[in-house]
Amino acid sequence: MLSKEEKERYSRHLILEGFGEEAQLKLKNAKVLVVGAGGLGCPALLYLSAAGVGTIGIIDDDIVSESNLQRQILFSIEDVGKQKVLSAKAKLNSQNPFIQIETYFKRINAENACDIIKNYDLVLDSSDNFATRYLLNDACVILNKPLVYGSIYKFEGQVSVFNYKNGPTYRCLFPEPPNEGEMPACGEVGVLGVLPGITGTWQATEAIKIITEIGEPLSGKLLRFELLSNSISTFEFEADEKNKLISKLGEYDFNCEINSVSLDKLKDLEKKETIQLVDVRDKNEFETKNLKGINIPVSEIKTRITELNPNLKTVVHCKSGVRSKQAIEIIKGYYPEIEIYNLTDYNL
């Protein structure tokens, strides 16, 4: 039942024809996991919270940086250097005290994905890399959970719904990931700040439709919109039944050509020779905590490439490995013969 306070809060839903108290109660009893509290996750979280989704899970292993504030609207300058999940929880609790927020300050991976996802009714993919997207798809197939997908690139957004009522999965639309470097992240090419707001809000809309069973979710359809031309299109795709036969999670590192090194191995190497350590996180992240070395944000690699010595063994790192892999591809483009490694331990 809805309390008197809840009825007042959600009054515009309750008087909405085709929605009403029955749909609002479904929202109250729903559990939604949002993977990623970044550009897509922030607006999605705001609207899911405001709508009255009873339990919202947030998983993200990143901290707030100043460059996030251009588009990640849950955060302010006071949040810089703090965990995104905790800052998001504080903002959402102040917005709506009638809901429960669960936080996971960790990176979702093949070891923990199913254990976390099984506790939720549906998942919002607000991630920024292909490895996580394929991982979430496979986990949702195994657990039979709907997956609401969102993606952004420069001025273009995409939204779809996968694994809904035996519908197509992410792999039915994208059977194979693109080659490394073909789709750089916004840290390298930029993104219009309002684009993730529109995309994440659309994801929240699809989640609400699925929970309340109103309207027609984007199952078997990919919605694409481009802001500069105001063009919107919908592409339909079919299910491939073999993509629904997944029974266990596999490996989700699609960059097999980049050599890696552990933190322990790095320390051993530093005892024997001069290592060029490059931290490609933002400046404020570096200043909060670092492993020393050179700080060149991934967005500045091309303009500061001459600061690197191609004759030194080079180790690149960030927070999660996404930006460091992007940086390595850029560096190798300028210095093809450089001996370069990606740091696999992310303890910052």
Rosetta blueprint (number, residue, H / E / L):
1 M L
2 L L
3 S L
4 K H
5 E H
6 E H
7 K H
8 E H
9 R H
10 Y L
11 S H
12 R H
13 H H
14 L H
15 I L
16 L L
17 E L
18 G L
19 F L
20 G H
21 E H
22 E H
23 A H
24 Q H
25 L H
26 K H
27 L H
28 K H
29 N L
30 A L
31 K E
32 V E
33 L E
34 V E
35 V E
36 G L
37 A L
38 G L
39 G L
40 L L
41 G H
42 C H
43 P H
44 A H
45 L H
46 L H
47 Y H
48 L H
49 S H
50 A H
51 A H
52 G L
53 V L
54 G L
55 T E
56 I E
57 G E
58 I E
59 I E
60 D L
61 D L
62 D L
63 I E
64 V L
65 S L
66 E H
67 S H
68 N H
69 L H
70 Q H
71 R L
72 Q L
73 I L
74 L L
75 F L
76 S L
77 I H
78 E H
79 D H
80 V L
81 G L
82 K L
83 Q E
84 K H
85 V H
86 L H
87 S H
88 A H
89 K H
90 A H
91 K H
92 L H
93 N H
94 S H
95 Q H
96 N L
97 P L
98 F L
99 I L
100 Q E
101 I E
102 E E
103 T E
104 Y E
105 F L
106 K L
107 R L
108 I L
109 N L
110 A L
111 E L
112 N L
113 A H
114 C H
115 D H
116 I H
117 I H
118 K L
119 N L
120 Y L
121 D L
122 L E
123 V E
124 L E
125 D E
126 S L
127 S L
128 D L
129 N L
130 F H
131 A H
132 T H
133 R H
134 Y H
135 L H
136 L H
137 N H
138 D H
139 A H
140 C H
141 V H
142 I H
143 L H
144 N L
145 K L
146 P L
147 L E
148 V E
149 Y E
150 G E
151 S E
152 I E
153 Y E
154 K E
155 F L
156 E E
157 G E
158 Q E
159 V E
160 S E
161 V E
162 F E
163 N L
164 Y L
165 K L
166 N L
167 G L
168 P L
169 T L
170 Y H
171 R H
172 C H
173 L H
174 F L
175 P L
176 E L
177 P L
178 P L
179 N L
180 E L
181 G L
182 E L
183 M L
184 P L
185 A L
186 C H
187 G H
188 E H
189 V H
190 G L
191 V E
192 L L
193 G L
194 V H
195 L H
196 P H
197 G H
198 I H
199 T H
200 G H
201 T H
202 W H
203 Q H
204 A H
205 T H
206 E H
207 A H
208 I H
209 K H
210 I H
211 I H
212 T H
213 E L
214 I L
215 G L
216 E L
217 P L
218 L L
219 S E
220 G L
221 K E
222 L E
223 L E
224 R E
225 F E
226 E E
227 L L
228 L L
229 S L
230 N L
231 S E
232 I E
233 S E
234 T E
235 F E
236 E E
237 F L
238 E L
239 A L
240 D L
241 E H
242 K H
243 N H
244 K H
245 L L
246 I L
247 S L
248 K L
249 L L
250 G L
251 E L
252 Y L
253 D L
254 F L
255 N L
256 C L
257 E L
258 I L
259 N L
260 S E
261 V E
262 S L
263 L H
264 D H
265 K H
266 L H
267 K H
268 D H
269 L H
270 E H
271 K H
272 K H
273 E L
274 T L
275 I E
276 Q E
277 L E
278 V E
279 D E
280 V L
281 R L
282 D L
283 K H
284 N H
285 E H
286 F H
287 E H
288 T H
289 K L
290 N L
291 L L
292 K L
293 G L
294 I E
295 N E
296 I L
297 P L
298 V H
299 S H
300 E H
301 I L
302 K L
303 T L
304 R L
305 I H
306 T H
307 E H
308 L L
309 N L
310 P L
311 N L
312 L L
313 K E
314 T E
315 V E
316 V E
317 H E
318 C L
319 K L
320 S L
321 G L
322 V H
323 R H
324 S H
325 K H
326 Q H
327 A H
328 I H
329 E H
330 I H
331 I H
332 K H
333 G H
334 Y H
335 Y L
336 P L
337 E L
338 I L
339 E L
340 I E
341 Y E
342 N E
343 L E
344 T L
345 D L
346 Y L
347 N L
348 L L
